[in-house]
Amino acid sequence: MKNDREFRPFKPFTWIGPSIAAAGMCALAVVPPVQAEPNTSVQIAPNWQSQNLQPPRRGPAVREVLSYEMKGDELKICKQQQGNSEKKCEVVGKGYTVGLRTANDLYGQGNLVNAEVLYRQLIARYPKQADAYYKLGSLLSGQGKMSDAMAQFQKAIEVNPQHAKAHNDLGVAMASQGKLSEAIVLWRQAVKINDRYPDALNNLGVGLYQQGAKEDQAEAVASLKKAKELFIKQGRTQAATRVDKILEEMNSQSSGS
């Protein structure tokens, strides 16, 4: 990533973090959203029933594949035995909110296959709901599918121009591809929408410092200090400590120049 300042290797300034609400945490890296290693397979629940109760003669376990479907306003969970084309579905809830919550739960559990299918079905059924686009973008960016992820973040912003998290995470995706100037514009907008959004404030501060324009350095420091204050108020002490280290390194760089 090139900028006006000579880009010496000071790793603290690579901390640019997306907001991952579905997982209940914020990944802290300049790369796309980082999550725990996901289980990308469809959930499989063993069914240990056997036609013979004698353990020595018990046949192989029969497995059921679980999937989720949004049919109209009804959320269904479907079970299908492996090797059997028949699928049995039952309604477990209705409406966008139930569907989104279920998709978020699947995402948080690492069941990305079912989560992605459900997000896409929600988008098809409720195309004016920005969060489904945003959550799908978060999932795709975590898989390194940055072009697809950016398209979803952009759609979320199109549907809801006040979606601060979509602006922030689109900025993170842009920065990961070396488009720092475009990322800074998005982080500024995220902060304009929500000036108490510490992740966007952190990213804006780091981005401005990395860009290296002298006239922006005061804003970079102010953004980082406010991010630290908000992280502390939110109980995110590790994030606040990282910001402290960034500010210390910035001060050291400034004193040595």
Protein Blocks (a to p, Z undefined) as FASTA:
>chain_A
ZZfbdcdddfklmpccdddfknopacddfbdcddddddfbdcddddfbdfbfblklpccd
dddddddddehjbccdddddehiabdcdddfbecjklmmmmmmmmmmnopamlmmmmmmm
mmmmmmmbmklmmmmmmmmmmnopamlmmmmmmmmmmmmmmlmklmmmmmmmmmmnopam
lmmmmmmmmmmmmmcbfklmmmmmmmmmmnopaklmmmmmmmmmmmmmmmmmnopaklmm
mmmmmmmmmmmmmmmZZ
